[in-house]
Amino acid sequence: MSNNSILLKIENNVAYITLNRPDVFNSFNREMALRLQTILDDCETNADVRAIVLTGNGKAFCAGQDLKEVTDPDLNPGFKKILEEHYNPIITRIRSIKKPIIGAINGVAAGAGANIALACDIVVAHEKVSFIQAFSLIGLVPDSGGTYFLPRLIGFQKALALAMLGEKISAEEAERLGMIYKVIPLENYEEQVNTLATKLANMPTKALGKIKELFNHSLSNDLDSQLALESKLQIEAAQTEDYEEGVAAFIEKRKPEFKGN
């Protein structure tokens, strides 16, 4: 069983996680899904990691589930296991890790692959990328949080149509709809992803984690609950060393040097 299905490189406080089954468009089997969970857990607890980039190797970001696994009686774990042990834990980890996660979409993102992309905090893609909710085309329903994130990102009507019709959406259209943050030109794609990741890794990590927590709760909180949570987390943020550094740098008219504390 290969342990190279996910690659990890840590550089300049950024963890670069690369889906690495390019021969099958980085589609997931059980080993790959469990390995991604382990690597995300390691990145969460590693103090040297202050930002995470999730990307793919080859022509695709991720084509979702490896259908060879579900059509082979000897390999098929069944959809209950696939969802409850493979994809759902990946999505909940991406949303709960209190560090910024960039989805650097390098190629087609289809099915669960598209929804893993949409679960990331900041999603960028180059102009050749496309997104497709491919589930209905083989008689399935969107999973991996697709029915949660997509209507919240682009609205109920458009999201439902894309889920039912399984239409391919270009990166430019995805940006226009608010599905992703930004399209990056292919010629300097990697450079711009690295610049974005390095910028986030040098920002106040605890504050970014609290911002993420606030936005997660905003999806279900009422206004009073959200205001109360803002107050709580603002008080916590004001007690961090990075806040002290930020204020001192502002007063001293210099660039702050945040440590993530």
MODA-V917840 format. One record per pair of residues at least 4 apart in sequence whose ideal C-beta (glycine too) atoms are under 7 Angstrom apart, sorted by the first residue. I is the first residue (numbers start at 1). J is the second residue. If there is no record, write none. Layout:
BEGIN
i = <I/I>
j = <J/J>
END
This chain:
BEGIN
i = <1/3/4/5/5/5/5/5/6/6/6/6/6/6/6/6/7/7/8/8/8/9/10/10/10/11/12/12/13/13/13/13/13/14/14/14/14/14/15/15/15/16/17/17/17/17/18/18/18/19/19/19/19/20/21/21/21/22/22/22/24/25/25/25/25/26/26/26/26/26/26/26/27/27/27/27/27/28/28/28/28/28/28/28/29/29/30/30/30/30/31/32/33/33/33/33/34/35/36/36/37/37/37/37/38/39/40/40/40/41/42/43/43/44/49/50/50/50/50/51/51/51/51/51/51/52/52/52/53/53/53/53/54/54/54/54/54/55/55/55/56/56/56/56/56/58/59/60/60/61/61/61/61/61/61/61/62/62/62/63/63/63/63/64/64/64/64/64/65/65/65/65/67/68/69/69/70/72/77/77/78/79/80/81/82/82/83/83/83/84/85/87/87/87/87/88/89/90/90/91/91/91/91/91/92/93/94/94/94/95/95/97/98/98/98/99/99/100/100/100/100/101/101/102/102/102/102/102/102/103/103/103/104/104/105/105/105/105/105/105/107/108/108/109/109/109/109/109/110/110/110/111/111/112/112/112/113/114/114/114/114/115/115/115/115/115/115/116/117/118/118/118/118/118/119/119/121/122/123/123/124/124/124/124/124/124/125/125/125/125/125/126/126/126/126/126/126/127/127/127/127/127/128/129/130/130/130/130/131/131/131/132/132/132/133/133/133/133/133/134/135/135/135/136/136/136/136/137/142/142/142/145/146/146/147/148/149/150/150/150/150/151/151/151/152/153/153/154/154/154/154/154/155/156/157/158/158/159/160/161/162/162/169/169/170/171/171/171/172/172/173/174/174/175/175/175/184/184/185/188/189/190/191/192/193/194/195/196/197/198/199/200/202/203/203/204/204/204/204/204/205/205/206/206/206/206/206/207/207/207/208/209/210/210/210/210/211/212/213/213/214/214/214/214/217/217/217/218/221/221/221/223/224/225/226/227/228/229/230/231/232/233/234/237/238/240/241/241/241/242/242/242/242/242/243/244/245/245/245/245/246/246/247/248/249/249/249>
j = <31/35/20/20/21/31/32/35/17/18/19/20/32/35/36/39/18/20/15/17/39/16/15/48/49/16/198/201/48/49/50/51/201/51/53/197/198/201/43/49/52/53/39/52/53/54/55/56/57/26/56/57/62/57/26/27/32/26/57/58/66/59/60/63/108/56/57/58/60/61/62/63/62/63/64/65/66/32/33/64/65/66/86/112/66/69/34/69/77/86/35/36/37/86/87/90/38/39/40/90/41/89/90/93/42/43/44/93/97/45/46/49/52/97/99/99/201/205/260/99/100/102/197/200/201/99/101/102/102/104/193/197/101/102/103/104/120/61/104/106/60/61/62/106/107/107/107/107/108/105/106/107/108/109/113/117/109/113/116/108/110/111/113/110/111/112/113/134/70/82/111/112/71/72/75/76/76/76/81/82/82/83/84/85/86/87/87/88/143/88/89/91/112/143/144/92/93/94/116/95/116/119/144/145/96/97/101/119/120/119/216/101/209/212/213/205/209/121/122/200/208/120/121/120/122/124/193/196/197/117/120/123/124/193/109/117/123/124/125/129/129/129/130/113/114/117/129/131/114/132/134/134/135/116/143/144/117/118/131/132/133/119/142/144/145/146/149/144/123/123/149/150/153/179/145/149/212/181/180/181/180/181/182/184/193/196/129/171/174/180/183/171/183/184/185/186/189/171/172/183/185/186/186/171/168/169/170/171/169/174/179/166/168/169/142/146/162/163/166/166/140/141/142/140/163/164/166/166/146/147/163/149/150/163/163/152/153/154/159/162/163/155/156/159/219/178/179/158/159/177/178/179/159/160/161/162/177/163/164/165/167/169/173/174/174/175/180/183/176/183/177/179/180/180/182/183/189/192/189/192/193/194/195/196/197/198/199/200/201/202/203/208/258/208/258/208/240/242/246/258/209/260/210/237/240/242/260/211/237/242/212/213/214/233/236/237/215/216/217/233/218/229/230/233/221/226/229/226/225/226/229/227/228/229/230/231/232/233/234/235/236/237/238/243/243/261/245/259/261/246/258/259/260/261/247/248/249/256/257/258/250/256/251/252/254/255/256>
END
